Amino acid sequence: MNNRFAHLNLEALYGIPLLCPVTKCQSQMSPLEMLAHLLMRHSPQESMIEIGEDVPKQYEVEVDKLTPGRNHSMGVIAYGGSPKTGLSFAVTPDLQVVHHLPIILMLYVSPPVLNTEQTYIFYLVSPVASRLVSAHVTLLDGAHAHEKHGLRCLRNSLDSPLTDSEGRLYCNTDYLLYTANDIRELCLSGKQRRIFVKIVLHGEPDPLEVDA
Ligand SMILES: [Zn+2]
């Protein structure tokens, strides 16, 4: 069923650079290095938006500006989990990343290859591959009228996509695949070639959790 994606080396995505999402920075590095760069070289409010549990957040995807063969940051999230009293909830220079899980919502576009459809791959990068936090990620057309679910794959087992009904993505573990045709369909139903990616996060972040 998924042989059409067999040419993709998902593991290799973690070595492909992306441009720093902070305006005028122009730094390029791999996703995990970028996360460290954002935490150490920039203040949180330059790149991050704080999101709580079960709060949908949408990012515009400018389809024509995506570069095949490259990683792109769709959004950088300081995930706070459920509301807690006594903790700051604004993304400010004082944001205590101790209480938040930093996550980059990534998009990779595969380069054109003869006789294979281009693939759009969404995934989440965080400092820990936490099993405590998961996300629902879907695509919406420009008019927010149609929502499309992708095909979820595990990092290490491309041939066995998960078929459980929950469809959750875990950081550093899962990938969500869309074909160029999926993207075209969403663009057609909107007026412009733009779509939105929606993310809803669940669970309690524990950034001090040891990566199992
Ligand atoms: Zn930067």
Boltz pocket constraint, residues with backbone or C-beta under 6 A from the ligand:
constraints:
  - pocket:
      binder: B
      contacts: [[A, 20], [A, 21], [A, 22], [A, 25], [A, 26], [A, 27], [A, 37], [A, 41], [A, 42]]
      max_distance: 6.0
